[in-house]
């Protein structure tokens, strides 16, 4: 398996999570963080979505995703 930290996943800010719940392009991922804790996060497959904003500072080690199931 390729090193997950080399993937092109980005941590983004969702403006209205309710829209993601109803969207057919959004999936809920069970994410394992670096410290071993698990979080549920949205995975958006729509690159032209107006409901999220990507921040350049979001790629810090605190928000780095290790695995998405």
Order of alpha helices (4+ residues) and beta strands (2+ residues): beta-alpha-beta-beta-beta-beta
